[in-house]
C-alpha cells in the first residue's frame, strides 16, 4: 500500500468537458464513511453548499435509469437534498491507523447505531480486516480531478439490527493537516437502518454524516451512474461535488468545501463491513462496476480508468470476498467467493 500523501492544487473550472458524456455512454450502463451514531429521527438538512444557484430537483422518477448519461456532469443539473441524515460519533484519537496501512479515508464507528449498542471506533480504515473492513476494488496512485462509474445495486446479506454495511461507491480523498478528508457517493445497504433495503447515499468527512436520498428508489439489479468531481468554491478553496444521473439529468447530491486542492487520490470500491460484535461473514452477490472514468483536470478529457494509463493499486486479498477483473480497472465485480 502506498503511504498517504498530502496534496495541493490550484483552482479549476466547475465541470468536465463534453467528452464525459460520450465516455459514460460507451462505458457506463451495460445491456470509509463511518457507521452512524443513531438511526433515529433525521435532523434538518441545510441547502447543499455551492449548489444553491441550481433549481431544486423535482420528485425523482419511480425507477432507476435504464440508459447511461447523455450530458457532462453539471450540465443542466438540479440540486437534491437528502431525505434523512444520520450523524456519526467522534472517534478516539488513539484509534488512528498508521499512515500507509490502507488505501481508504477514515470512517467513524457508531455510538449505538444498531439497537444492541456501540461499535469499534476507527479514524482510519486498516489495510486488513481485523476491525471488520473489507475494501474490494482499486485506488489511484496519482491525483486526479474527477472520478465516475456505473454501480450495480444488489440485495446483500447485511444483518438487520447490526452495524454491518455494504457500500458500492467512488471517492476522492487526501490528507490535510494530518487527517484524511474525503467525499464519497454511491449506494449502500446498512444494518442499522433495519430495513433490508438499498439506498443512494453520500458521506463527506467535513459534515461527518451519512446522507440518504430515498427520493431515488433503487433495488436489486438496478444500475446507477455517479460522479465525484472538483471545482472552485465561492469562498476560496475547493468544492468537491457528487452527482447522480436520474431522470435524464445530473442531480447534485452534495458539494462540501474540503480542505485540499482540486486533485486527490481516487477510489472505486465495493466496501464490506462486518460488525465485529457479530463476527463471521455474510453473503454479497457480485456487484458489477462498469465504465469507471477519471479526469486529470476538468479542462481536459476524461479517460477510462485502465491499466497502465492510470497507475493503480488494488485491495488486498480477503477471506470469503473476491474481486474479478474483466478489464483493469474500468470493468469489474466484487462479492462473496
DRENKOLLO-663982 format. One record per residue (C-alpha): residue number from 0; x negated, y negated, z. Coordinates in Angstrom, 2 decimals, padded with zeros to 5 digits. Each point is the difference from the previous one (the first is absolute). Layout:
REM DRENKOLLO-663982
pt num->NUM | xx->X | yy->Y | zz->Z
...
END
This chain:
REM DRENKOLLO-663982
pt num->0 | xx->000.00 | yy->000.00 | zz->000.00
pt num->1 | xx->-001.22 | yy->-003.47 | zz->-000.73
pt num->2 | xx->-000.57 | yy->-002.39 | zz->002.90
pt num->3 | xx->002.55 | yy->-002.75 | zz->000.28
pt num->4 | xx->-001.16 | yy->-003.26 | zz->-001.50
pt num->5 | xx->001.02 | yy->-003.59 | zz->000.50
pt num->6 | xx->001.14 | yy->-001.56 | zz->-003.26
pt num->7 | xx->000.42 | yy->-003.56 | zz->-001.20
pt num->8 | xx->001.45 | yy->-001.46 | zz->-003.17
pt num->9 | xx->001.28 | yy->-003.06 | zz->-001.79
pt num->10 | xx->003.49 | yy->-001.15 | zz->-000.90
pt num->11 | xx->001.71 | yy->001.61 | zz->-002.99
pt num->12 | xx->003.34 | yy->-000.39 | zz->-001.76
pt num->13 | xx->003.10 | yy->001.47 | zz->001.61
pt num->14 | xx->000.90 | yy->002.58 | zz->-002.62
pt num->15 | xx->-001.51 | yy->002.48 | zz->-002.41
pt num->16 | xx->-000.13 | yy->-000.15 | zz->-003.79
pt num->17 | xx->002.62 | yy->001.47 | zz->-002.28
pt num->18 | xx->-002.06 | yy->003.11 | zz->-000.61
pt num->19 | xx->001.14 | yy->001.23 | zz->003.41
pt num->20 | xx->003.43 | yy->000.70 | zz->-001.42
pt num->21 | xx->-001.40 | yy->001.96 | zz->-002.92
pt num->22 | xx->-002.13 | yy->002.17 | zz->002.26
pt num->23 | xx->002.86 | yy->000.63 | zz->002.40
pt num->24 | xx->002.18 | yy->000.96 | zz->-002.96
pt num->25 | xx->-002.55 | yy->002.49 | zz->-001.30
pt num->26 | xx->-001.20 | yy->001.38 | zz->003.33
pt num->27 | xx->002.79 | yy->-000.74 | zz->002.44
pt num->28 | xx->003.09 | yy->002.22 | zz->000.07
pt num->29 | xx->-000.28 | yy->003.45 | zz->-001.55
pt num->30 | xx->002.98 | yy->001.86 | zz->-002.04
pt num->31 | xx->-012.36 | yy->-009.24 | zz->026.72
pt num->32 | xx->002.96 | yy->-001.66 | zz->001.10
pt num->33 | xx->000.47 | yy->000.97 | zz->003.56
pt num->34 | xx->002.80 | yy->001.86 | zz->001.58
pt num->35 | xx->002.69 | yy->-002.33 | zz->001.32
pt num->36 | xx->000.64 | yy->-001.26 | zz->003.49
pt num->37 | xx->003.70 | yy->000.72 | zz->-000.22
pt num->38 | xx->002.62 | yy->000.99 | zz->-002.52
pt num->39 | xx->002.57 | yy->-002.14 | zz->001.75
pt num->40 | xx->001.85 | yy->-003.11 | zz->-001.16
pt num->41 | xx->-001.95 | yy->-001.81 | zz->-002.72
pt num->42 | xx->-001.10 | yy->-003.51 | zz->000.81
pt num->43 | xx->000.78 | yy->-002.99 | zz->-002.25
pt num->44 | xx->-002.09 | yy->-000.19 | zz->-003.15
pt num->45 | xx->-001.49 | yy->-003.26 | zz->-001.28
pt num->46 | xx->-000.18 | yy->-000.88 | zz->-003.68
pt num->47 | xx->-002.85 | yy->001.67 | zz->-001.85
pt num->48 | xx->-003.08 | yy->-002.21 | zz->000.06
pt num->49 | xx->-001.07 | yy->-001.41 | zz->-003.36
pt num->50 | xx->003.25 | yy->001.29 | zz->-001.48
pt num->51 | xx->002.41 | yy->-002.66 | zz->001.21
pt num->52 | xx->000.03 | yy->-001.61 | zz->-003.44
pt num->53 | xx->001.41 | yy->003.17 | zz->-001.55
pt num->54 | xx->003.73 | yy->000.70 | zz->-000.19
pt num->55 | xx->001.31 | yy->002.55 | zz->002.46
pt num->56 | xx->000.39 | yy->003.47 | zz->-001.47
pt num->57 | xx->003.61 | yy->001.05 | zz->-000.60
pt num->58 | xx->001.19 | yy->003.23 | zz->001.61
pt num->59 | xx->-002.06 | yy->002.86 | zz->-001.37
pt num->60 | xx->001.42 | yy->002.46 | zz->-002.46
pt num->61 | xx->001.16 | yy->003.32 | zz->001.44
pt num->62 | xx->-002.70 | yy->002.12 | zz->-001.61
pt num->63 | xx->-003.75 | yy->-000.19 | zz->-000.53
pt num->64 | xx->-001.21 | yy->-001.16 | zz->-003.43
pt num->65 | xx->-000.26 | yy->002.62 | zz->-002.72
pt num->66 | xx->-002.19 | yy->-002.16 | zz->-002.24
pt num->67 | xx->-003.43 | yy->-001.48 | zz->000.71
pt num->68 | xx->-000.67 | yy->-003.73 | zz->000.44
pt num->69 | xx->000.22 | yy->-002.14 | zz->-003.13
pt num->70 | xx->-001.52 | yy->-003.24 | zz->001.37
pt num->71 | xx->-003.17 | yy->-000.98 | zz->001.89
pt num->72 | xx->000.24 | yy->-000.28 | zz->003.80
pt num->73 | xx->001.58 | yy->-003.26 | zz->001.08
pt num->74 | xx->001.62 | yy->-000.81 | zz->-003.35
pt num->75 | xx->003.68 | yy->-000.73 | zz->000.63
pt num->76 | xx->-000.34 | yy->001.28 | zz->003.55
pt num->77 | xx->002.46 | yy->-000.43 | zz->002.84
pt num->78 | xx->-000.64 | yy->-000.03 | zz->003.74
pt num->79 | xx->001.17 | yy->002.90 | zz->002.15
pt num->80 | xx->000.35 | yy->000.15 | zz->003.76
pt num->81 | xx->-000.36 | yy->003.10 | zz->002.16
pt num->82 | xx->003.19 | yy->001.44 | zz->001.42
pt num->83 | xx->-001.79 | yy->000.93 | zz->003.21
pt num->84 | xx->-003.37 | yy->-000.61 | zz->001.59
pt num->85 | xx->-001.53 | yy->002.30 | zz->002.61
pt num->86 | xx->-002.98 | yy->-001.46 | zz->001.89
pt num->87 | xx->-003.07 | yy->001.97 | zz->001.03
pt num->88 | xx->-001.72 | yy->-000.33 | zz->003.33
pt num->89 | xx->-003.50 | yy->-001.43 | zz->000.55
pt num->90 | xx->-002.85 | yy->002.51 | zz->-000.04
pt num->91 | xx->-002.57 | yy->000.42 | zz->002.78
pt num->92 | xx->-003.34 | yy->-001.39 | zz->-001.19
pt num->93 | xx->-001.73 | yy->003.18 | zz->001.17
pt num->94 | xx->001.81 | yy->001.95 | zz->-002.70
pt num->95 | xx->-001.73 | yy->-001.74 | zz->-002.90
pt num->96 | xx->-001.64 | yy->002.56 | zz->-002.25
pt num->97 | xx->-003.64 | yy->-000.52 | zz->-001.04
pt num->98 | xx->-000.65 | yy->-001.69 | zz->-003.33
pt num->99 | xx->-000.08 | yy->002.40 | zz->-002.90
pt num->100 | xx->002.02 | yy->002.77 | zz->001.65
pt num->101 | xx->002.86 | yy->-000.31 | zz->-002.45
pt num->102 | xx->001.10 | yy->-001.75 | zz->-003.16
pt num->103 | xx->003.23 | yy->-001.49 | zz->001.30
pt num->104 | xx->000.96 | yy->-003.05 | zz->002.00
pt num->105 | xx->000.94 | yy->000.34 | zz->003.65
pt num->106 | xx->003.50 | yy->000.86 | zz->001.12
pt num->107 | xx->001.61 | yy->-000.38 | zz->003.38
pt num->108 | xx->001.76 | yy->002.69 | zz->001.93
pt num->109 | xx->003.46 | yy->-000.20 | zz->001.55
pt num->110 | xx->000.89 | yy->-001.16 | zz->003.45
pt num->111 | xx->002.77 | yy->002.56 | zz->000.09
pt num->112 | xx->001.10 | yy->-000.04 | zz->-003.64
pt num->113 | xx->001.45 | yy->003.46 | zz->000.42
pt num->114 | xx->002.55 | yy->000.50 | zz->002.79
pt num->115 | xx->-002.31 | yy->002.39 | zz->001.84
pt num->116 | xx->-002.70 | yy->-002.59 | zz->000.68
pt num->117 | xx->-003.18 | yy->-001.69 | zz->-001.25
pt num->118 | xx->-002.70 | yy->001.22 | zz->-002.30
pt num->119 | xx->-003.75 | yy->-000.35 | zz->-000.37
pt num->120 | xx->-001.28 | yy->-003.53 | zz->-000.65
pt num->121 | xx->-002.26 | yy->-000.49 | zz->-003.01
pt num->122 | xx->-001.57 | yy->-003.20 | zz->-001.24
pt num->123 | xx->-001.69 | yy->001.69 | zz->-002.95
pt num->124 | xx->000.82 | yy->003.22 | zz->-001.75
pt num->125 | xx->-002.57 | yy->002.79 | zz->000.36
pt num->126 | xx->-001.46 | yy->001.92 | zz->-002.88
pt num->127 | xx->001.06 | yy->003.29 | zz->001.54
pt num->128 | xx->003.35 | yy->001.11 | zz->001.33
pt num->129 | xx->-000.71 | yy->000.27 | zz->003.73
pt num->130 | xx->002.45 | yy->-002.83 | zz->000.68
pt num->131 | xx->002.69 | yy->001.18 | zz->-002.39
pt num->132 | xx->-000.84 | yy->-001.88 | zz->-003.23
pt num->133 | xx->-000.44 | yy->001.72 | zz->-003.36
pt num->134 | xx->-000.86 | yy->-002.36 | zz->-002.87
pt num->135 | xx->000.57 | yy->001.66 | zz->-003.36
pt num->136 | xx->-001.21 | yy->-001.96 | zz->-003.01
pt num->137 | xx->-002.68 | yy->-002.50 | zz->-000.98
pt num->138 | xx->-001.48 | yy->-003.40 | zz->000.76
pt num->139 | xx->-002.14 | yy->-002.37 | zz->-002.06
pt num->140 | xx->-003.69 | yy->-000.51 | zz->000.68
pt num->141 | xx->000.15 | yy->-003.56 | zz->-001.35
pt num->142 | xx->002.36 | yy->-002.92 | zz->000.53
pt num->143 | xx->002.90 | yy->-000.87 | zz->-002.28
pt num->144 | xx->002.88 | yy->-002.47 | zz->-000.16
pt num->145 | xx->002.96 | yy->002.31 | zz->-000.56
pt num->146 | xx->001.20 | yy->003.59 | zz->000.12
pt num->147 | xx->003.16 | yy->001.62 | zz->-001.30
pt num->148 | xx->001.46 | yy->003.50 | zz->-000.27
pt num->149 | xx->003.19 | yy->001.98 | zz->-000.46
pt num->150 | xx->000.78 | yy->002.12 | zz->003.05
pt num->151 | xx->002.26 | yy->003.01 | zz->000.05
pt num->152 | xx->002.38 | yy->000.20 | zz->002.96
pt num->153 | xx->000.27 | yy->003.38 | zz->001.74
pt num->154 | xx->002.07 | yy->001.37 | zz->002.86
pt num->155 | xx->-002.67 | yy->001.06 | zz->002.50
pt num->156 | xx->000.03 | yy->002.11 | zz->003.13
pt num->157 | xx->-000.59 | yy->-002.94 | zz->002.36
pt num->158 | xx->001.40 | yy->001.05 | zz->003.36
pt num->159 | xx->002.83 | yy->-002.07 | zz->001.44
pt num->160 | xx->-000.45 | yy->-001.75 | zz->003.35
pt num->161 | xx->-003.78 | yy->000.10 | zz->-000.44
pt num->162 | xx->-002.78 | yy->-002.33 | zz->-001.10
pt num->163 | xx->-000.64 | yy->001.99 | zz->-003.19
pt num->164 | xx->-000.02 | yy->-001.97 | zz->-003.23
pt num->165 | xx->-000.81 | yy->000.33 | zz->-003.68
pt num->166 | xx->-000.82 | yy->-003.13 | zz->-002.02
pt num->167 | xx->-000.75 | yy->-000.09 | zz->-003.74
pt num->168 | xx->-001.51 | yy->-003.42 | zz->-000.60
pt num->169 | xx->-002.55 | yy->-002.33 | zz->-001.53
pt num->170 | xx->-002.08 | yy->-002.33 | zz->002.15
pt num->171 | xx->-002.45 | yy->-002.91 | zz->-000.13
pt num->172 | xx->-002.31 | yy->-000.20 | zz->003.03
pt num->173 | xx->-003.12 | yy->-001.78 | zz->001.21
pt num->174 | xx->-001.89 | yy->-000.75 | zz->003.19
pt num->175 | xx->000.33 | yy->-003.47 | zz->001.52
pt num->176 | xx->-001.64 | yy->-001.06 | zz->003.26
pt num->177 | xx->-000.76 | yy->003.60 | zz->000.84
pt num->178 | xx->003.55 | yy->001.27 | zz->-000.53
pt num->179 | xx->001.64 | yy->001.76 | zz->-002.91
pt num->180 | xx->002.86 | yy->-001.96 | zz->-001.59
pt num->181 | xx->002.29 | yy->001.23 | zz->-002.73
pt num->182 | xx->003.31 | yy->000.09 | zz->-001.85
pt num->183 | xx->001.67 | yy->003.20 | zz->-001.19
pt num->184 | xx->003.21 | yy->000.84 | zz->-001.84
pt num->185 | xx->001.80 | yy->003.15 | zz->-001.09
pt num->186 | xx->002.51 | yy->002.41 | zz->001.50
pt num->187 | xx->000.00 | yy->001.78 | zz->003.34
pt num->188 | xx->001.86 | yy->002.60 | zz->002.05
pt num->189 | xx->-000.33 | yy->-000.58 | zz->003.75
pt num->190 | xx->000.92 | yy->002.28 | zz->002.88
pt num->191 | xx->000.81 | yy->-002.89 | zz->002.35
pt num->192 | xx->002.82 | yy->-001.18 | zz->-002.29
pt num->193 | xx->001.66 | yy->003.38 | zz->000.66
pt num->194 | xx->001.84 | yy->000.02 | zz->-003.33
pt num->195 | xx->-001.86 | yy->002.48 | zz->-002.24
pt num->196 | xx->000.00 | yy->-002.69 | zz->-002.70
pt num->197 | xx->-002.54 | yy->-001.77 | zz->-002.19
pt num->198 | xx->-000.37 | yy->-003.79 | zz->-000.03
pt num->199 | xx->-001.78 | yy->-002.69 | zz->-002.03
pt num->200 | xx->-002.36 | yy->-001.76 | zz->002.42
pt num->201 | xx->-002.89 | yy->-002.40 | zz->000.46
pt num->202 | xx->-002.49 | yy->-000.42 | zz->002.80
pt num->203 | xx->-002.52 | yy->-002.80 | zz->000.48
pt num->204 | xx->-002.49 | yy->-000.38 | zz->002.79
pt num->205 | xx->000.82 | yy->-003.69 | zz->000.49
pt num->206 | xx->003.56 | yy->000.55 | zz->001.17
pt num->207 | xx->-000.67 | yy->003.46 | zz->001.36
pt num->208 | xx->003.48 | yy->001.28 | zz->-000.88
pt num->209 | xx->001.56 | yy->002.77 | zz->-002.05
pt num->210 | xx->002.42 | yy->-001.75 | zz->-002.38
pt num->211 | xx->002.71 | yy->002.13 | zz->-001.65
pt num->212 | xx->001.98 | yy->-000.94 | zz->-003.12
pt num->213 | xx->003.10 | yy->002.16 | zz->000.06
pt num->214 | xx->001.70 | yy->-002.05 | zz->-002.72
pt num->215 | xx->-002.12 | yy->002.19 | zz->-002.30
pt num->216 | xx->001.33 | yy->003.53 | zz->000.63
pt num->217 | xx->-002.47 | yy->002.73 | zz->-000.89
pt num->218 | xx->000.39 | yy->003.76 | zz->000.09
pt num->219 | xx->-001.91 | yy->003.17 | zz->-000.78
pt num->220 | xx->-001.21 | yy->-000.02 | zz->-003.61
pt num->221 | xx->000.27 | yy->-003.76 | zz->-000.55
pt num->222 | xx->-003.01 | yy->-002.00 | zz->-001.17
pt num->223 | xx->-000.83 | yy->-003.57 | zz->000.96
pt num->224 | xx->-002.60 | yy->-002.37 | zz->-001.46
pt num->225 | xx->-001.84 | yy->-002.30 | zz->002.40
pt num->226 | xx->-002.78 | yy->-002.57 | zz->-000.37
pt num->227 | xx->-002.16 | yy->-001.75 | zz->002.61
pt num->228 | xx->-001.86 | yy->-003.02 | zz->-001.41
pt num->229 | xx->-001.75 | yy->-003.13 | zz->001.23
pt num->230 | xx->000.65 | yy->-003.67 | zz->-000.64
pt num->231 | xx->-000.71 | yy->-003.41 | zz->001.56
pt num->232 | xx->001.87 | yy->-001.08 | zz->003.12
pt num->233 | xx->001.50 | yy->-003.49 | zz->000.22
pt num->234 | xx->-001.85 | yy->-000.63 | zz->003.28
pt num->235 | xx->-003.29 | yy->001.38 | zz->-001.28
pt num->236 | xx->-001.31 | yy->003.52 | zz->000.28
pt num->237 | xx->001.51 | yy->002.86 | zz->-001.93
pt num->238 | xx->003.50 | yy->001.38 | zz->-000.17
pt num->239 | xx->000.34 | yy->003.67 | zz->-000.84
pt num->240 | xx->003.37 | yy->000.85 | zz->-001.49
pt num->241 | xx->001.81 | yy->003.34 | zz->-000.05
pt num->242 | xx->002.51 | yy->000.56 | zz->-002.83
pt num->243 | xx->002.55 | yy->002.72 | zz->-000.73
pt num->244 | xx->001.50 | yy->000.51 | zz->-003.47
pt num->245 | xx->003.80 | yy->000.29 | zz->000.37
pt num->246 | xx->002.97 | yy->-001.08 | zz->-002.14
pt num->247 | xx->-002.32 | yy->-000.87 | zz->-002.91
pt num->248 | xx->-001.93 | yy->-002.64 | zz->001.91
pt num->249 | xx->-002.75 | yy->-000.30 | zz->002.57
pt num->250 | xx->001.26 | yy->-000.34 | zz->003.56
pt num->251 | xx->-002.48 | yy->-001.76 | zz->002.29
pt num->252 | xx->000.00 | yy->001.97 | zz->003.25
pt num->253 | xx->-002.74 | yy->-001.73 | zz->002.00
pt num->254 | xx->-002.57 | yy->-002.75 | zz->-000.43
pt num->255 | xx->-002.21 | yy->-000.39 | zz->003.08
pt num->256 | xx->-003.00 | yy->-002.31 | zz->000.12
pt num->257 | xx->-002.84 | yy->002.34 | zz->000.90
pt num->258 | xx->-003.37 | yy->-001.13 | zz->001.42
pt num->259 | xx->-002.10 | yy->001.10 | zz->-002.95
pt num->260 | xx->-000.52 | yy->-000.95 | zz->-003.61
pt num->261 | xx->001.77 | yy->000.92 | zz->-003.23
pt num->262 | xx->-001.82 | yy->003.29 | zz->-000.45
pt num->263 | xx->000.07 | yy->002.98 | zz->002.31
pt num->264 | xx->-000.52 | yy->003.74 | zz->000.20
pt num->265 | xx->003.00 | yy->001.85 | zz->-001.41
pt num->266 | xx->001.66 | yy->003.24 | zz->001.01
pt num->267 | xx->002.55 | yy->002.40 | zz->-001.43
pt num->268 | xx->001.05 | yy->002.59 | zz->002.52
pt num->269 | xx->002.61 | yy->002.48 | zz->001.04
pt num->270 | xx->-000.50 | yy->-000.37 | zz->003.74
pt num->271 | xx->001.19 | yy->002.73 | zz->002.35
pt num->272 | xx->000.08 | yy->-000.63 | zz->003.74
pt num->273 | xx->000.61 | yy->002.88 | zz->002.41
pt num->274 | xx->001.20 | yy->-001.09 | zz->003.44
pt num->275 | xx->-002.80 | yy->001.21 | zz->002.34
pt num->276 | xx->002.59 | yy->000.77 | zz->002.67
pt num->277 | xx->001.72 | yy->002.44 | zz->-002.37
pt num->278 | xx->-003.08 | yy->001.35 | zz->-001.75
pt num->279 | xx->000.06 | yy->002.56 | zz->-002.77
pt num->280 | xx->000.99 | yy->-001.14 | zz->-003.46
pt num->281 | xx->003.15 | yy->-000.47 | zz->-002.06
pt num->282 | xx->000.73 | yy->000.51 | zz->-003.71
pt num->283 | xx->-000.53 | yy->-002.80 | zz->-002.52
pt num->284 | xx->001.14 | yy->000.87 | zz->-003.55
pt num->285 | xx->-002.44 | yy->-001.16 | zz->-002.66
pt num->286 | xx->000.24 | yy->-003.79 | zz->-000.37
pt num->287 | xx->-000.98 | yy->-001.13 | zz->-003.51
pt num->288 | xx->-001.89 | yy->-003.28 | zz->-000.43
pt num->289 | xx->-000.23 | yy->-001.20 | zz->-003.60
pt num->290 | xx->-001.04 | yy->-003.06 | zz->-001.97
pt num->291 | xx->-002.47 | yy->-001.27 | zz->002.61
pt num->292 | xx->-001.41 | yy->-003.33 | zz->-001.17
pt num->293 | xx->-002.51 | yy->-002.54 | zz->001.32
pt num->294 | xx->-001.01 | yy->-003.52 | zz->-001.02
pt num->295 | xx->-003.37 | yy->-001.55 | zz->000.74
pt num->296 | xx->001.45 | yy->-003.49 | zz->-000.37
pt num->297 | xx->003.53 | yy->-001.15 | zz->-000.73
pt num->298 | xx->-001.45 | yy->-002.01 | zz->-002.89
pt num->299 | xx->-001.24 | yy->003.21 | zz->-001.58
pt num->300 | xx->001.61 | yy->003.22 | zz->-001.12
pt num->301 | xx->001.36 | yy->002.76 | zz->002.17
pt num->302 | xx->-001.57 | yy->003.37 | zz->-000.73
pt num->303 | xx->000.85 | yy->003.58 | zz->000.92
pt num->304 | xx->-001.57 | yy->001.16 | zz->003.24
pt num->305 | xx->-002.27 | yy->002.58 | zz->-001.62
pt num->306 | xx->-003.40 | yy->001.51 | zz->000.51
pt num->307 | xx->-002.68 | yy->-001.21 | zz->-000.65
pt num->308 | xx->001.17 | yy->-003.52 | zz->-000.91
pt num->309 | xx->001.33 | yy->-000.56 | zz->003.52
pt num->310 | xx->-002.54 | yy->001.34 | zz->002.53
pt num->311 | xx->002.09 | yy->001.99 | zz->002.47
pt num->312 | xx->-000.29 | yy->002.15 | zz->003.09
pt num->313 | xx->002.56 | yy->002.58 | zz->001.05
pt num->314 | xx->001.45 | yy->001.21 | zz->003.26
pt num->315 | xx->-001.59 | yy->002.86 | zz->001.94
pt num->316 | xx->001.45 | yy->003.50 | zz->-000.04
pt num->317 | xx->002.76 | yy->000.70 | zz->002.51
pt num->318 | xx->001.34 | yy->003.33 | zz->001.16
pt num->319 | xx->003.44 | yy->000.63 | zz->-001.45
pt num->320 | xx->000.18 | yy->-003.08 | zz->-002.28
pt num->321 | xx->-001.58 | yy->-000.35 | zz->-003.44
pt num->322 | xx->-000.49 | yy->-002.45 | zz->-002.88
pt num->323 | xx->000.33 | yy->001.14 | zz->-003.62
pt num->324 | xx->-001.67 | yy->-002.32 | zz->-002.53
pt num->325 | xx->001.61 | yy->000.05 | zz->-003.42
pt num->326 | xx->-002.00 | yy->-003.03 | zz->-001.22
pt num->327 | xx->-002.52 | yy->-001.53 | zz->002.36
pt num->328 | xx->001.35 | yy->-002.27 | zz->001.37
pt num->329 | xx->003.18 | yy->-001.28 | zz->-001.60
pt num->330 | xx->002.05 | yy->003.20 | zz->-000.03
pt num->331 | xx->000.05 | yy->002.36 | zz->002.95
pt num->332 | xx->002.11 | yy->001.62 | zz->002.69
pt num->333 | xx->-000.37 | yy->000.83 | zz->003.68
pt num->334 | xx->001.88 | yy->002.07 | zz->002.54
pt num->335 | xx->000.06 | yy->003.33 | zz->001.78
pt num->336 | xx->-002.26 | yy->002.73 | zz->-001.39
END
